[in-house]
Amino acid sequence: MEPDNLEELTADLQGRTLSGWNLLQMAGGMGVAAYVVWAGILMPGFRKVPLKLQVPYIPANSKQVENVMSLLKGRSGKMVDLGSGDGRIVLEAYQRGFRPAVGYELNPWLLRLSSYRAWRAGYYGKVSYLREDLWKVSLSDCKNVSVFLAPSVLPFLETKLLAELSDEARVMAGRFPFPNWTPTCIVGEGIARAWAYDIKTVRQAAQNKLEGSAVWPSLSSAGQVA
Ligand SMILES: C[S@@+](CC[C@H](N)C(=O)[O-])C[C@H]1O[C@@H](n2cnc3c(N)ncnc32)[C@H](O)[C@@H]1O
């Protein structure tokens, strides 16, 4: 481009101002792009999951995985990761002897990545990555469950886990603890912290609380409590 033309073009551009319509078009374009990334890459397969239960993909780092595994020491049996992402926790659990090792995940890209990672590690076909909604699967036969989900969904998950898991089950939570449960054991610091909950203990505490709240009103109505 000739210098004269360049100067003309610069002057022309400087003379223009962005109209409200231009700004609206730009905002619309950015909105569509953000939606495509969200719906097509981060959250495909989530159409049927209520918005308040949707959790995006943030993989556990190696310290977080290690902490969850340390809470599983001495245990065996079925291990399930609810929302298994790229499958790293399931793979690690399988390598440490948990059978079967299962991940439930809705994002098909992450399921493919999980299978690829399992194949690369030599465990293809040995670990299971299932395209299932974690809110709809039955957990009654799971002895070990890991959960790296958003704090907003944990109260709902407490209800599901207590209703379905057996007394022998242990649940490991990474990043955020369950809001109403008392952990049996805690490892790690900061963002790498992980909490273990033995369902028998959690169930007992819930039962005691229920019985306590049934006793207190009757005592107070009998005039025994000030
Ligand atoms: C924070 S990531 C954790 C991934 C993996 N557990 C890890 O720690 O590396 C949460 C994962 O849960 C998946 N997820 C969220 N809601 C789900 C649902 N209803 N059913 C199955 N997977 C779900 C997301 O796609 C995402 O991969």
The ligand as an SDF file (V2000), in Angstrom:
LIG
                    3D

 27 29  0  0  0  0  0  0  0  0999 V2000
  -14.5370  -30.2220   38.2310 C   0  0  0  0  0  0  0  0  0  0  0  0
  -14.5290  -31.4770   36.9540 S   0  0  0  0  0  0  0  0  0  0  0  0
  -13.6850  -32.8040   37.7700 C   0  0  0  0  0  0  0  0  0  0  0  0
  -13.0890  -33.8160   36.7980 C   0  0  0  0  0  0  0  0  0  0  0  0
  -12.3770  -35.0050   37.4550 C   0  0  0  0  0  0  0  0  0  0  0  0
  -13.1800  -35.6360   38.4710 N   0  0  0  0  0  0  0  0  0  0  0  0
  -11.0680  -34.5580   38.0290 C   0  0  0  0  0  0  0  0  0  0  0  0
  -11.0710  -34.2980   39.2360 O   0  0  0  0  0  0  0  0  0  0  0  0
  -10.0880  -34.4270   37.2980 O   0  0  0  0  0  0  0  0  0  0  0  0
  -16.2470  -31.9780   37.0080 C   0  0  0  0  0  0  0  0  0  0  0  0
  -16.6260  -32.9200   35.9000 C   0  0  0  0  0  0  0  0  0  0  0  0
  -17.9340  -33.3740   36.1390 O   0  0  0  0  0  0  0  0  0  0  0  0
  -18.6010  -33.5120   34.8990 C   0  0  0  0  0  0  0  0  0  0  0  0
  -20.0330  -33.4510   35.1990 N   0  0  0  0  0  0  0  0  0  0  0  0
  -20.7190  -32.4010   35.6820 C   0  0  0  0  0  0  0  0  0  0  0  0
  -22.0160  -32.7000   35.8560 N   0  0  0  0  0  0  0  0  0  0  0  0
  -22.1500  -34.0010   35.4760 C   0  0  0  0  0  0  0  0  0  0  0  0
  -23.2830  -34.8800   35.4200 C   0  0  0  0  0  0  0  0  0  0  0  0
  -24.4940  -34.4890   35.7700 N   0  0  0  0  0  0  0  0  0  0  0  0
  -23.0540  -36.1500   35.0150 N   0  0  0  0  0  0  0  0  0  0  0  0
  -21.8130  -36.5640   34.6480 C   0  0  0  0  0  0  0  0  0  0  0  0
  -20.7200  -35.7550   34.6580 N   0  0  0  0  0  0  0  0  0  0  0  0
  -20.8850  -34.4920   35.0760 C   0  0  0  0  0  0  0  0  0  0  0  0
  -18.0860  -32.3310   34.0900 C   0  0  0  0  0  0  0  0  0  0  0  0
  -18.2200  -32.5400   32.6990 O   0  0  0  0  0  0  0  0  0  0  0  0
  -16.6300  -32.2860   34.5170 C   0  0  0  0  0  0  0  0  0  0  0  0
  -15.8110  -33.0310   33.6640 O   0  0  0  0  0  0  0  0  0  0  0  0
  1  2  1  0
  2  3  1  0
  2 10  1  0
  3  4  1  0
  4  5  1  0
  5  6  1  0
  5  7  1  0
  7  8  2  0
  7  9  1  0
 10 11  1  0
 11 12  1  0
 11 26  1  0
 12 13  1  0
 13 14  1  0
 13 24  1  0
 14 15  1  0
 14 23  1  0
 15 16  2  0
 16 17  1  0
 17 18  1  0
 17 23  2  0
 18 19  1  0
 18 20  2  0
 20 21  1  0
 21 22  2  0
 22 23  1  0
 24 25  1  0
 24 26  1  0
 26 27  1  0
M  CHG  2   2   1   9  -1
M  END
$$$$
